[in-house]
Amino acid sequence: MKIKIEDEYIKLDSLLKYSSAVGSGGEAKLMILSGEVKVNGKVITQRGKKIKPGDIVVFDDIEIEVE
């Protein structure tokens, strides 16, 4: 799925919530801290990680391409 952002970046937990990959911010936090989210192929455990256009976030079987 492709998600277009208007700002320079979006925080990882906010992106998961915005894209409906998770149901809540709390769920996003747990998934990130447990190492279930990859950004550009690397496991990320920082929920405040800045995600910019061109980044690819993978969570479960969901791939989010940020534009």
C-alpha distances in whole Angstrom, upper triangle without the diagonal:
4,7,10,13,17,19,19,17,16,17,15,17,16,12,12,14,12,9,11,10,14,17,19,20,22,20,17,21,22,19,19,23,23,21,18,15,15,14,15,16,19,19,20,22,22,20,21,20,19,15,15,13,13,12,10,10,10,12,13,11,8,6,5,6,9,10
4,7,10,13,15,16,15,14,16,15,16,15,11,12,14,12,9,12,12,16,18,20,20,23,21,18,21,23,20,20,24,24,22,20,17,16,14,14,17,19,20,20,22,22,20,20,18,17,13,13,10,10,11,9,10,12,14,16,14,11,8,6,5,6,7
4,6,10,12,13,12,11,13,13,14,12,9,10,12,9,7,11,12,15,17,18,18,21,20,17,20,22,19,19,22,24,22,20,16,16,14,15,18,20,20,19,21,20,18,18,16,15,11,11,9,10,10,10,11,13,14,17,16,12,10,7,6,5,6
4,7,9,11,10,10,13,14,16,13,10,13,14,11,10,14,15,18,19,20,19,23,22,19,22,24,22,21,25,26,25,23,19,19,16,17,20,21,22,21,23,21,19,18,17,15,11,10,8,10,11,12,13,16,18,20,20,16,14,10,8,6,5
4,6,8,7,7,11,12,14,11,9,13,13,10,11,14,16,18,19,19,18,22,21,18,20,23,22,20,24,26,24,23,19,19,16,17,21,21,22,20,22,20,17,16,15,12,10,8,8,11,12,13,14,17,18,22,21,18,16,12,11,7,6
4,7,8,9,13,15,17,13,12,16,16,13,14,17,19,21,22,21,20,24,24,21,23,26,25,23,26,29,27,26,23,22,19,20,24,25,25,23,24,22,20,18,17,14,12,10,10,13,14,17,17,21,22,25,25,22,19,16,14,11,9
4,5,7,11,14,15,13,12,16,16,14,15,19,20,21,23,21,20,23,24,20,22,25,24,22,25,27,26,25,22,21,18,19,23,23,24,21,22,20,18,15,15,11,10,9,9,13,14,16,17,21,22,26,26,22,20,17,15,11,10
4,7,10,13,16,14,13,17,18,16,17,20,21,22,24,23,21,24,24,21,22,25,24,21,24,27,25,25,21,20,17,17,21,21,22,20,21,18,17,14,13,9,9,6,8,11,12,15,16,20,22,26,26,23,20,17,15,11,10
4,7,9,12,10,10,13,15,13,14,18,18,19,21,20,17,20,21,17,18,21,20,18,20,23,21,21,17,17,14,15,18,18,19,16,17,15,13,11,9,6,5,5,7,10,10,13,13,17,19,22,23,20,18,14,13,9,10
4,6,9,7,6,10,11,10,11,14,15,16,17,16,14,17,17,14,15,18,17,15,18,20,19,19,15,15,13,15,18,18,17,15,15,13,11,9,8,6,5,7,9,12,11,13,12,15,16,20,21,18,16,13,12,9,11
4,6,5,6,9,10,10,12,14,14,14,16,14,11,14,15,11,11,15,14,12,14,17,16,16,13,14,12,15,17,16,15,12,12,9,7,5,5,5,6,9,12,14,12,13,12,14,15,18,20,17,16,13,14,12,14
4,5,5,6,9,10,11,13,11,12,14,13,10,13,12,9,9,12,11,8,11,14,13,12,9,10,9,12,14,13,12,9,10,8,5,6,5,6,6,10,12,14,11,11,9,11,11,15,17,14,13,11,12,11,14
4,5,5,6,9,10,11,10,9,11,9,7,9,9,5,6,10,9,8,10,13,13,12,10,12,12,15,17,16,14,11,10,9,5,7,8,10,10,13,16,17,14,14,11,13,11,15,17,15,15,13,15,14,17
4,5,5,6,8,10,10,10,11,9,7,11,11,8,10,13,13,11,14,17,16,15,13,15,14,17,19,18,17,14,14,12,8,8,10,10,10,12,14,17,14,14,12,14,14,17,18,15,15,13,14,13,15
4,5,5,6,8,8,10,12,11,10,13,12,9,11,14,13,12,15,17,16,15,12,13,12,14,17,17,16,13,14,13,10,10,10,10,8,10,12,14,11,11,9,11,11,15,16,12,12,9,11,9,12
4,6,5,6,5,6,9,9,8,11,9,6,9,12,10,10,13,14,14,12,10,12,12,15,16,16,15,13,13,13,10,11,12,12,11,13,15,16,13,12,9,10,9,11,13,10,11,9,12,11,14
4,5,5,6,5,6,6,6,9,9,7,10,12,11,12,15,16,17,15,13,15,15,18,20,20,18,16,16,15,12,13,14,14,13,16,17,19,16,15,13,13,12,14,16,13,14,12,14,14,16
4,5,8,9,9,9,10,13,13,10,13,16,15,15,18,20,19,17,15,17,16,19,21,21,20,18,18,17,14,14,15,14,13,14,15,17,15,15,13,14,14,16,17,13,14,11,13,12,14
4,5,8,10,11,12,15,13,11,15,16,15,15,18,19,19,16,14,15,15,17,19,20,19,18,18,18,15,16,16,15,13,14,14,16,14,13,11,12,11,13,14,10,10,8,10,10,13
4,5,6,9,10,13,11,10,14,15,14,15,18,19,19,16,14,16,17,19,21,21,20,19,19,19,16,17,18,18,16,18,18,19,17,16,13,13,11,13,13,10,12,11,14,14,16
4,7,9,11,12,10,8,12,13,11,12,16,16,15,12,11,13,14,17,18,18,17,16,17,17,14,16,17,17,15,17,18,18,16,14,11,10,8,9,10,7,9,9,13,14,17
4,6,8,9,6,6,10,10,9,11,14,14,15,12,12,15,16,19,20,20,17,16,16,16,13,16,17,18,17,19,20,21,18,16,13,12,9,10,12,11,13,12,16,16,20
4,7,8,7,8,11,12,11,14,16,16,18,15,15,18,20,23,23,23,21,19,19,19,15,18,19,20,19,22,23,24,22,20,17,16,13,14,16,14,16,16,19,19,22
4,5,5,6,9,10,11,12,14,16,17,16,15,18,19,23,24,23,20,18,17,17,13,15,17,19,18,21,23,24,22,20,17,17,14,16,18,16,18,17,20,20,22
4,5,5,6,9,10,11,12,14,16,15,14,17,18,21,22,21,19,16,14,13,10,12,14,16,16,19,21,23,20,19,16,17,14,16,19,17,18,17,20,19,22
4,5,5,6,9,10,11,12,15,14,14,18,19,23,23,22,19,16,14,14,11,13,16,18,19,22,24,26,23,22,18,18,15,17,20,18,20,19,22,22,25
4,5,5,6,9,10,11,13,11,12,16,17,21,21,20,17,15,13,14,11,14,16,18,18,22,24,24,21,20,16,15,12,13,16,15,17,17,20,20,24
4,6,5,6,9,10,11,10,9,13,14,18,18,17,14,12,11,11,8,11,12,15,14,18,20,21,18,16,13,13,10,12,15,13,15,14,17,17,20
4,6,5,6,8,10,10,10,13,15,19,19,17,14,11,9,9,6,9,12,14,15,19,21,22,19,18,15,15,12,14,18,17,18,17,20,19,23
4,5,5,6,9,9,10,14,16,20,19,17,14,12,10,11,9,13,14,17,18,22,24,25,21,20,16,15,12,13,17,17,18,18,21,22,25
4,6,5,7,5,7,10,13,17,16,14,11,10,9,11,9,13,14,16,16,20,22,22,18,16,13,11,8,10,13,13,15,15,18,19,23
4,5,5,6,6,9,11,14,14,12,9,7,5,7,6,10,10,13,13,17,20,20,16,15,11,11,9,11,15,14,15,15,17,17,21
4,5,8,9,11,13,17,16,13,10,8,5,7,7,11,12,15,16,20,23,23,19,18,15,14,12,14,18,18,18,18,21,21,25
4,6,8,11,14,17,16,13,10,9,7,10,11,14,15,18,19,22,25,24,20,19,15,14,12,12,16,17,18,19,22,22,26
4,6,8,11,14,12,10,6,6,6,9,10,14,13,16,16,20,22,21,17,16,13,11,10,11,14,15,16,17,19,20,24
4,7,10,13,12,10,7,8,8,11,12,15,14,17,16,19,21,20,17,14,11,8,6,7,11,11,13,14,17,18,22
4,7,10,9,8,6,6,8,10,10,13,11,14,12,16,17,16,13,11,7,6,5,8,10,10,10,11,13,15,18
4,6,6,5,4,6,9,11,11,14,11,13,11,14,15,14,10,8,6,5,7,10,11,11,9,10,12,13,17
4,5,5,6,6,10,11,11,12,9,10,8,11,12,11,7,6,5,6,9,12,13,12,10,9,10,11,14
4,6,9,10,13,14,15,16,12,12,10,11,12,9,6,5,6,8,11,14,15,13,10,10,10,11,14
4,7,9,13,15,16,17,14,15,13,15,15,13,10,8,8,8,11,13,13,13,11,12,12,14,17
4,6,10,12,14,15,12,14,13,15,17,15,11,10,9,9,11,14,15,15,13,14,15,16,19
4,7,9,11,14,11,14,13,16,18,17,13,12,10,9,10,12,14,15,14,15,16,17,21
4,6,8,10,8,11,11,14,17,16,13,12,10,10,11,14,16,15,15,15,16,16,20
4,6,9,8,12,13,17,20,20,16,15,12,13,12,15,18,17,17,17,19,19,22
4,5,5,9,11,15,18,19,15,15,13,14,14,17,20,19,18,17,18,18,21
4,6,9,10,14,17,18,15,15,12,14,13,16,19,17,17,16,17,16,19
4,6,9,12,16,17,15,16,14,16,16,19,22,20,19,17,18,16,18
4,6,10,13,14,11,13,11,14,15,18,20,18,17,15,15,14,16
4,6,10,12,10,12,11,15,16,20,21,19,17,14,14,11,14
4,7,9,6,9,9,12,14,18,19,16,14,11,10,8,10
4,6,6,9,10,14,17,20,21,18,15,12,10,7,8
4,6,9,11,15,17,21,20,17,14,11,8,5,4
4,7,10,13,16,20,19,16,13,10,7,6,6
4,7,10,13,17,16,14,10,8,6,6,8
4,7,10,13,13,10,7,6,5,6,9
4,7,10,11,8,6,5,6,8,12
4,7,7,6,5,6,9,11,15
4,6,5,7,8,12,14,17
4,6,8,11,14,17,20
4,7,10,13,16,19
4,6,10,13,16
4,7,10,13
4,6,10
4,6
4
